[in-house]
Amino acid sequence: MRDKKITIIGLGLIGGSIAKALKERLNITCIAAVDNNESSIRQAIGEGYIQEGYTKLNDSVYDSDIIFLCTPVKYTLEYLALLCGKVKENCIVTDTASTKKEIIDYIDSLDNPPCFIGGHPMAGTEKAGFASSFSHLFENAYYILSPSKNSPKEAFDLLTEIVQGIGAIPIMLDAKEHDIITATISHVPHVIASALVNLVKQSDSPERKMQVLAAGGFKDITRIASSSPQMWESIILSNRQAVKDTLSKFTETINTFIEYIDNNNSGSIYNFFESAKNYRDAFSNNRTGLINPQNELMVDVVDKPGIIGEIATLLGKNGINIKNINVSNSREFEQGCLRITLPDSESVTAAYNLLSDKGYKVFRF
C-alpha cells in the first residue's frame, strides 16, 4: 500500500484529514492534491502531507492508483465527468459526499465507468478548511462504502483496508439504503433544528425575550442549525425524495401526538416519551455518528470567586485543553451549572474521570 499513488481532490477538512491520516497512520508517501485554494496546497506541501499540489486536473492526477473526491455532491459529479475515460483502468475512484444514490446512479449510467466505490465518512467538526484538519478525525467513526456496478472485490477490499487503517469502521450499504438512513438520522434533524429556530424567531417579541431565554436544552437540540446553509442546500436537493418521505413520517408522528393531547390520552403521552428515552439510552457512547457530538460536560459547583479558574487550572495541569467554559444560566432540565466544552471525546472522558476523582459532581451529555 505504501507504493500507491493517491490523489485527494478537495483539500478541506475531510480531504486534509484523509491526507494526514494516510501519511501518519499508513506511512503512504506518494500523496497529491487538487484544490483551488493555493494556500492550502502550499501548507499541505510545507507540512509534508502531500508531495504534489495542483489547482486543476492533469496527467499526473489521471495516473493515480486511488482518487478521493472530497467535495460537495454537485462538484463531485462534475469531477467524475472530467475523470471518466482518463484515469487508469485499475484506478479506484471514491468520494466522501453526504449522499450516495445520485452519484452511484450517475456512475451506473455510464457505458464504461471507472472503478468507483461510494464513500461517506461519518465524521467532521464545526470548522472547515485544511488548517482545521487532523489525522485522528476518523477514529471510531463509521465509514460507509457503497458499491457501484464497477466495484471489483479486490478494489473494495483495498479501500476497506485503507478505511480501517485511518481508524474508521467500514460498513457496506447500498446507496439507496444509505440515503434513507442519512435522511432520517441527519438530514431531517437538521431541517427540524432549523425549523425550531425559525419558529422562535417568528414567535419572539420585539424585546427578544425568547432569544434571551433560549439557552440550555433548546440551544443544545438546535445546535446543528448553525451548520453551513450552502452545504445543507446541496445535501437536501441531492437527497430530496428520502428527505420528503422522512419529513412526511415525522409529520404523521407529530399529528398523532396532537391527537394524544386533544384526547387527554395521558398513557399514550407517557409511552411516547418512555419509548424515546429507552431507545435513545441504548445508543452507543463510544462511536462517532453523522451529527457531531457536543463534547461537553456539566459540573455542579457553588458559584464562588475563583471556581472557574480552579477547574480550568486543574484540567490544564493535566494536559486537557478547554475550548470554552461558562456558567449556564438556563438549566431547567440540566444538572450542574458550569458547562465545559472540550475538543474531542477523549478529552471529555479524561476530564470526567479527573473531576470525578477530585470530588466534583460531573455530568456527561
N, C-alpha and C positions, 0 to 999 in steps of 0.2 A: 504493500500500500504506500510505502514511503516514496516509491518511484512514480506514483501517479501525478499527472499534471492536473491541478484543479483550478478552475476559474470561478470567481464569485461575481455575479452581475448585481450590483446594488450593494454598496458598502456602508449601509446604515447600521442600526442596532443589531438586527438579525444577521446580516451578511458579515459585519465586522466581528460579531461574536463567533460565527462559524469559522472565520479565518483564524481567529485567536485560538479557538479550541482545536482546530486541525493542527496548528503549529505546536501548541503547548502539550496537547494530550496524545496526539498521534505522530508527532515529530515529522509531519509532512512538510517538506521544504520547497516544493515547487508549486507555489500558490500565486495566481494572478488575480486581478480585479478590474472591473469596468464600472466606472461611476462618473457622472457629470460634475461631481464636486472634486475639483483638483486638489483642494486642501486635504480632503480625506485620503486621497491616493498618496499624497506626499507623507502624511502622518503614518499611514499603514506601512509604507516602504521604510520610512525613517525608524520605525519601531521594530522593523524586521519581520512583520507578519506576512507581507507579500513581497514577491521579488519583481513583479512587473505590474504596471498600472496603466490603464487606458481610459479615455473618455468615450471611445466608440468601439464597436466590434471590429475585429480584424482577423487576419490569417492565424495569428498566434492563439486567439481565442478558439477558433474553429479546430485547432489542433489539440484541444484539451481532452483528457480522459473522462473528466466529470465536470459538469457545469451546474452551479447552483444559481437559480434565478430568485433573487431576494428583493422583489419589487411588488408593488400593488398589482392586483389582478389584471387591470387593463394594460399595464405596461408589460406584465408577464406574457400576455397574449401577443403583444407587438414584438417582443424579443423572440418568442417562439417562431413567429412568421419569418423573422430575419435569420434564425438559426437553421431552419428546416432546409435540408439539401446541402448544407455547407459544413456541418460538423462531421467528424469521423464516424464511420459506420458503427463502431463499438463504443462511441461516446455516450455516457449516461447523462441525460439532462433531467434535472429535478427542480422543484420550486419550493417556496415557503409561504405561499399565499394562504389567506384565511378561508377561502372557498376552493372547492376541488372540481365539482361537476362541470362547470363551464370550461375549465381548462382541459380536463380529460376528454370532454366531448369534442373540443377543437382538435386535439391530437388524434383522436379516433376517426375523425372525419377525413384525415389525410390519407392519400393512397400509399405513401411511403414515409411514414412518420419516423422521427428519431426514436431511439430507445428512451422512453420517458417514464418516470415514476413520480407521481404527485407527492408532495411533502408538506407537512404543516407542523412545525414545532410549536407546542402549546406553552410558550414562554415569552416573556417580554418584560418591559418596565414602562414607567410613565415617561421616560426620557427617550430621545431619538438621536440618531447620528453615530458615526464611528467612534467619536470621542466618548460616548456613553456605553460602548460595547465591552463585554468581558467574557473570558473563556469559560466560566462556570455557569453561564446563563441557562444552559440546558440540563444541569444536574437534576436528576429525578423528575424531569419533565416528560410528559408523554409526547411522542413524536409520531404523527400519523403518516403512514405511507399508503398511497392509493395507486394501484396498478392501472396501466393503460393497455391497449391491445398489443403494444410492443414493449413489454416489460419481462425480458427473459429472466429465468430463475437465478442465473449467475449474477446478473446485474442487481436484482432485488437483494440477493444475499450480500453482495458487496456494500450496497447502500445501507442495509441493516447493520452491518458490521461497523460502518462509519458512524451511524447514529448512536450505537452503543458506545463507541469509542469516545464520543464527545460528552458522554454522561447521561444521555437521554434514554427513554424507554420506548422502543419502536412498537407500534401497533398497526396492523394492516386493516384498512377499512375501504370498502367500496366508496367511490366518490359521492354517489347519491346519499348513501347512509351517513357519510361524513358530514354532508351539508345539512341533513336533517338534525343530526346531533348538535352541530355547532349553532344552528339556528335556535335550538331550544335552550342550550346552556350558555350561550354567549351573545348571539346577535340580538335576539328578542329581549334579553335582560338589559342590553344597552338601550334599546328603544324604550323600554319601560322606565329605566332610570331617568332618561331624558324627559319622558312624558311627566314623571313626577315633579321634576324640577320646573318644567314649564307650567304645571298645574299650580305650584306655589307662586310662581312669578305672576300668573294671571289672577290669582286669588288674593294676592298681597295688598295691603293698604298702602296709601301714599307714604306713610311713615316707615314702611318696610319692616313691620313688626315680625312677620313670618320669617323674613330673611335673617333677622337678628336671632330668632329662637331656633332656627333650623340648623341646629348643630347636633352633636351626639349621634344617635342612631340614624336620624334622617340623612345626615351628611355621609355616614358610612354606606348606607344602602344605595345612595345616589352618586357615590364617588366616581363610578365609571362613566358618568355623564360628562366628565371633564376630558374625555378622550378626544382625539383629533376628528373634527367634523368631516374633513376631506377623506380620511381613511374610512370612516363609517358609511359615508355616502357610497363609496366604491364597493364596500362589502355587502351592503344591503341590496344594491342593484344587481350584484353578481349572484346573490342567493335569494332572489325576490320570491320565488314560489314557496320555498321552505319557510321563509320568514312569514309570508302571508298565512300559510297553513298553521304555523305555530301561534301567530297572533290570534287567529280565529279560535283555536283551542283555549288560549288564555282568556279571551273574551267570554267563552262559554263558562269557564271556571268562575269568573267574576260575576256573571249573571246568575249562576247557581247560588253563589254566596249571598247575592242581593235577595234571592228568594228565601234563604235561611233567615235573613233579617226581617223581611216582610212577614214571614210566618212565625216569628218569635221562636224559631227552632233552635233552642239552646244546645241540644245534643249534637246536632249537625255542626253548629259553630265550634263546639268543643272538639269534635272529631276532626274538623278541618285543620285546626291548629295542632292538635296532637299528632296527626298523621305527618304533617310537615316537619314538626320537631323531631319525631323519631327517624324519619328518612334522612333529614339533614345531619343529625347526630352520628349517623353511620358513615358520613363522608370521611375519606382519608385525610389525615393531617400532615402526612409526610410526602405528598405528591404535589407537583405544580400543575394546575389546571389552566383552562383558557383565560379566565379572568385573574389578573394578578392579585396575589394575597396582599393584605394590608400591612403585614409585618409590624404589628403594633402590640403594645402591652398597656394594661391599665394597672396603676399602683394605688392602693388605698393608703393615703397618708394624711396626717393632720397638716393643715395649712399653717406653716410657721416659717419665720425667716430662715433662709438658707437650705430649705428642704430640697429644692430643685438642684442646687449646687451640690448638695450632699450625694444625691443619687447619681448625678452626672459625673461627679468625681470618681465614685465607686466603679461605675461602668467603664470610664475612660482608663483608669488604672489597670483594669483587667482586659484592655485591648478591644473593648466593644464600642464601635463607632455609633454615635447618635445622629440621626438625620434631623429630628425635631423633638422637642419636649415642651409640653404646655399643660396648663390646667384646663380640664373640661368643665365648662360652665353649665352645659345642658346634658344631664346624665340621668334622666328619668328612668331609663331601662338599662343603665350601665352600672357595673361595680367598679369602685375606685374613682379617683378624681384626677390623677396625674397620667396623662397619655404620653407614651414614649413611642416614637416612630423610629424603626431600625432599618438597615439596608437590605437584610435578607433573612430567610427563615432560620439559618444557623445562628445569626446574632440574636434572634428572638429567643431561641432555646437557651443559649448561653446566658442571656440577661435574665430570663425567667428563673433559671436554676440558681444563679448568683444572688439575685434579690431575695428569692425564697429562703436560701440558706442563711441570709443575713436577717431574717425575721420579718421581712416586708410581706404584706398581703398583695399577691400579684395575680392578675387575671389575663388569660390569653383570649383572643377573639376566635 
